Amino acid sequence: MQNVQIIAFAIQNNGSQRITESQMLPGLAINLLQSALQRTSQMNQSQVIAYPNFSQDNNLSYNS
């Protein structure tokens, strides 16, 4: 997985609209998910688990 792109939509009023934040997990930016998938596709599983500052290193955050 080299070029990961997540496109999220919300369905409203017989139409749809692109969203940049999860509706299920308010405060979780879609770009954080995309960055995490890109990063984890380049690491082995033990590196992913041991990587504590992923969001800080990428200026991304999850505000719960």
Backbone as JSON Lines, residues from 0, in Angstrom:
{"i":0,"aa":"M","n":[0.84,-1.18,0.0],"ca":[0.0,0.0,0.0],"c":[0.88,1.24,0.0]}
{"i":1,"aa":"Q","n":[1.08,1.83,-1.11],"ca":[1.92,3.02,-1.15],"c":[1.1,4.31,-1.16]}
{"i":2,"aa":"N","n":[0.11,4.37,-2.0],"ca":[-0.69,5.58,-2.13],"c":[-2.05,5.36,-1.5]}
{"i":3,"aa":"V","n":[-2.11,5.49,-0.18],"ca":[-3.35,5.33,0.55],"c":[-4.11,6.64,0.51]}
{"i":4,"aa":"Q","n":[-5.38,6.55,0.17],"ca":[-6.24,7.73,0.22],"c":[-7.58,7.31,0.81]}
{"i":5,"aa":"I","n":[-7.97,7.97,1.87],"ca":[-9.26,7.7,2.49],"c":[-10.17,8.87,2.15]}
{"i":6,"aa":"I","n":[-11.3,8.54,1.59],"ca":[-12.31,9.54,1.27],"c":[-13.56,9.16,2.04]}
{"i":7,"aa":"A","n":[-14.01,10.03,2.94],"ca":[-15.15,9.74,3.8],"c":[-16.31,10.65,3.44]}
{"i":8,"aa":"F","n":[-17.5,10.07,3.46],"ca":[-18.71,10.82,3.13],"c":[-19.76,10.62,4.21]}
{"i":9,"aa":"A","n":[-20.59,11.62,4.39],"ca":[-21.76,11.53,5.24],"c":[-22.98,11.62,4.33]}
{"i":10,"aa":"I","n":[-23.96,10.79,4.6],"ca":[-25.19,10.81,3.8],"c":[-26.21,11.65,4.55]}
{"i":11,"aa":"Q","n":[-26.72,12.67,3.87],"ca":[-27.68,13.59,4.48],"c":[-28.66,14.09,3.44]}
{"i":12,"aa":"N","n":[-29.9,14.18,3.8],"ca":[-30.94,14.81,2.97],"c":[-30.89,14.34,1.51]}
{"i":13,"aa":"N","n":[-30.94,13.04,1.3],"ca":[-30.93,12.45,-0.04],"c":[-29.68,12.78,-0.85]}
{"i":14,"aa":"G","n":[-28.61,13.06,-0.19],"ca":[-27.35,13.33,-0.87],"c":[-26.18,12.95,0.02]}
{"i":15,"aa":"S","n":[-25.0,13.32,-0.4],"ca":[-23.82,13.03,0.4],"c":[-22.89,14.23,0.41]}
{"i":16,"aa":"Q","n":[-22.03,14.26,1.42],"ca":[-21.08,15.35,1.55],"c":[-19.78,14.77,2.09]}
{"i":17,"aa":"R","n":[-18.68,15.19,1.53],"ca":[-17.37,14.73,2.01],"c":[-17.1,15.3,3.38]}
{"i":18,"aa":"I","n":[-16.54,14.47,4.27],"ca":[-16.23,14.91,5.62],"c":[-14.75,14.73,5.91]}
{"i":19,"aa":"T","n":[-14.23,15.5,6.85],"ca":[-12.82,15.43,7.22],"c":[-12.62,14.93,8.64]}
{"i":20,"aa":"E","n":[-13.73,14.68,9.34],"ca":[-13.68,14.18,10.72],"c":[-14.69,13.07,10.88]}
{"i":21,"aa":"S","n":[-14.3,12.04,11.61],"ca":[-15.17,10.9,11.86],"c":[-16.44,11.34,12.57]}
{"i":22,"aa":"Q","n":[-17.57,10.79,12.15],"ca":[-18.81,11.05,12.85],"c":[-19.02,10.04,13.98]}
{"i":23,"aa":"M","n":[-18.37,8.9,13.9],"ca":[-18.47,7.88,14.94],"c":[-17.52,8.17,16.1]}
{"i":24,"aa":"L","n":[-16.38,8.76,15.78],"ca":[-15.39,9.12,16.79],"c":[-15.08,10.61,16.64]}
{"i":25,"aa":"P","n":[-15.94,11.48,17.17],"ca":[-15.75,12.93,17.02],"c":[-14.35,13.34,17.46]}
{"i":26,"aa":"G","n":[-13.72,14.16,16.66],"ca":[-12.37,14.63,16.94],"c":[-11.3,13.84,16.21]}
{"i":27,"aa":"L","n":[-11.68,12.69,15.64],"ca":[-10.71,11.87,14.9],"c":[-10.69,12.33,13.45]}
{"i":28,"aa":"A","n":[-9.59,12.93,13.06],"ca":[-9.44,13.44,11.7],"c":[-9.21,12.3,10.72]}
{"i":29,"aa":"I","n":[-9.86,12.38,9.56],"ca":[-9.7,11.36,8.53],"c":[-8.24,11.32,8.06]}
{"i":30,"aa":"N","n":[-7.57,12.46,8.02],"ca":[-6.17,12.47,7.58],"c":[-5.25,11.73,8.56]}
{"i":31,"aa":"L","n":[-5.66,11.64,9.84],"ca":[-4.89,10.85,10.8],"c":[-4.97,9.37,10.43]}
{"i":32,"aa":"L","n":[-6.14,8.9,10.06],"ca":[-6.3,7.51,9.63],"c":[-5.45,7.24,8.39]}
{"i":33,"aa":"Q","n":[-5.51,8.16,7.44],"ca":[-4.74,8.0,6.21],"c":[-3.25,7.95,6.5]}
{"i":34,"aa":"S","n":[-2.76,8.85,7.33],"ca":[-1.34,8.86,7.68],"c":[-0.93,7.59,8.41]}
{"i":35,"aa":"A","n":[-1.8,7.12,9.3],"ca":[-1.5,5.89,10.04],"c":[-1.4,4.7,9.1]}
{"i":36,"aa":"L","n":[-2.31,4.6,8.14],"ca":[-2.24,3.5,7.18],"c":[-0.98,3.57,6.32]}
{"i":37,"aa":"Q","n":[-0.63,4.77,5.89],"ca":[0.59,4.92,5.1],"c":[1.81,4.52,5.91]}
{"i":38,"aa":"R","n":[1.87,4.98,7.15],"ca":[3.03,4.7,8.01],"c":[3.11,3.21,8.31]}
{"i":39,"aa":"T","n":[1.98,2.58,8.68],"ca":[2.01,1.18,9.07],"c":[2.29,0.26,7.89]}
{"i":40,"aa":"S","n":[1.98,0.7,6.69],"ca":[2.27,-0.14,5.52],"c":[3.77,-0.2,5.24]}
{"i":41,"aa":"Q","n":[4.53,0.71,5.82],"ca":[5.97,0.76,5.62],"c":[6.75,0.17,6.79]}
{"i":42,"aa":"M","n":[6.04,-0.3,7.82],"ca":[6.69,-0.84,9.02],"c":[6.25,-2.28,9.23]}
{"i":43,"aa":"N","n":[7.06,-3.02,9.98],"ca":[6.58,-4.33,10.39],"c":[5.74,-4.16,11.65]}
{"i":44,"aa":"Q","n":[5.03,-5.19,12.05],"ca":[4.07,-5.09,13.14],"c":[4.71,-4.65,14.46]}
{"i":45,"aa":"S","n":[5.89,-5.14,14.77],"ca":[6.52,-4.76,16.03],"c":[6.91,-3.28,16.04]}
{"i":46,"aa":"Q","n":[7.27,-2.74,14.89],"ca":[7.59,-1.31,14.81],"c":[6.33,-0.47,15.02]}
{"i":47,"aa":"V","n":[5.22,-0.9,14.45],"ca":[3.96,-0.16,14.59],"c":[3.55,-0.1,16.05]}
{"i":48,"aa":"I","n":[3.61,-1.23,16.74],"ca":[3.22,-1.29,18.14],"c":[4.13,-0.43,19.01]}
{"i":49,"aa":"A","n":[5.4,-0.38,18.68],"ca":[6.38,0.34,19.5],"c":[6.47,1.82,19.18]}
{"i":50,"aa":"Y","n":[5.73,2.31,18.21],"ca":[5.85,3.7,17.78],"c":[4.9,4.59,18.58]}
{"i":51,"aa":"P","n":[5.35,5.18,19.71],"ca":[4.46,5.88,20.63],"c":[4.06,7.28,20.22]}
{"i":52,"aa":"N","n":[4.83,7.96,19.41],"ca":[4.56,9.38,19.13],"c":[4.15,9.64,17.7]}
{"i":53,"aa":"F","n":[3.4,8.7,17.12],"ca":[3.02,8.85,15.71],"c":[2.3,10.17,15.45]}
{"i":54,"aa":"S","n":[1.25,10.47,16.22],"ca":[0.47,11.67,15.93],"c":[1.26,12.94,16.22]}
{"i":55,"aa":"Q","n":[2.12,12.92,17.23],"ca":[2.92,14.1,17.52],"c":[3.92,14.37,16.4]}
{"i":56,"aa":"D","n":[4.51,13.32,15.85],"ca":[5.49,13.48,14.79],"c":[4.87,13.98,13.49]}
{"i":57,"aa":"N","n":[3.57,13.8,13.33],"ca":[2.89,14.19,12.1],"c":[1.95,15.37,12.28]}
{"i":58,"aa":"N","n":[2.06,16.07,13.41],"ca":[1.17,17.18,13.71],"c":[-0.29,16.8,13.58]}
{"i":59,"aa":"L","n":[-0.62,15.62,14.03],"ca":[-1.99,15.13,13.98],"c":[-2.43,14.81,15.4]}
{"i":60,"aa":"S","n":[-3.71,14.93,15.64],"ca":[-4.18,14.62,16.97],"c":[-5.61,14.13,16.93]}
{"i":61,"aa":"Y","n":[-5.95,13.38,17.97],"ca":[-7.31,12.91,18.17],"c":[-7.79,13.58,19.43]}
{"i":62,"aa":"N","n":[-8.79,14.44,19.3],"ca":[-9.31,15.17,20.44],"c":[-10.62,14.55,20.89]}
{"i":63,"aa":"S","n":[-10.56,13.73,21.92],"ca":[-11.77,13.07,22.39],"c":[-12.54,13.95,23.35]}
